[in-house]
Amino acid sequence: QPPTVPPPNRPGRATNQLMYLKNTVMKAVWKHQFGWPFQTPVDAMKLNIPDYHKIIKHPMDFGTIKKRLDNNYYWSAKECIKDFNTVFTNCYVYNKAGEDIVVMAQTLEKLFLTKIASMPKEEQETNPPPKEITKPVKKEKGPSLPSPSLPGAGGARPVRSM
């Protein structure tokens, strides 16, 4: 089972592109009528395909990608797109052309590529990591810092800025 929570030494991020992948791309492939076989990891035992993990070295599924998106696992949209492509590639590698599951994957891949085409071009962070939140303190924005700790201190502002 691939990890779905970012390791402490490599935190994930929230970006406009990752939000798009989560809210537009994942939503579309997940609810598509052909999406269901790809929503959970391949259960080689249940499907009676004991050779699956000998052939497929990097299993991936939409459910894992969904959890990763929910947990801000990814640092960039490229990593998430790579996981989507792994789902399709694994299906094509393990199964034979023309089989139902392959046709289903091809349909979903076309939908995926169509959605990706409208993704925001520039990746921008939507909520900067905590270390950047301390930056305004170094600037002349010091007065905004005491306000939250003093409930009705709206009038204290001019005194602080001098």
Secondary structure, 3 states (H helix, E strand, C coil): CCCCCCCCCCCCCCEHHHHHHHHHHHHHHHHCCCCHHHCCCCCCCCCCCCCHHHHCCCCCCHHHHHHHHHCCCCCCHHHHHHHHHHHHHHHHHHCCCCCHHHHHHHHHHHHHHHHHCCCCCCCCECCCCHHHHCHHHHCCCHHHCCHHHCCCHHHHHHHHHC
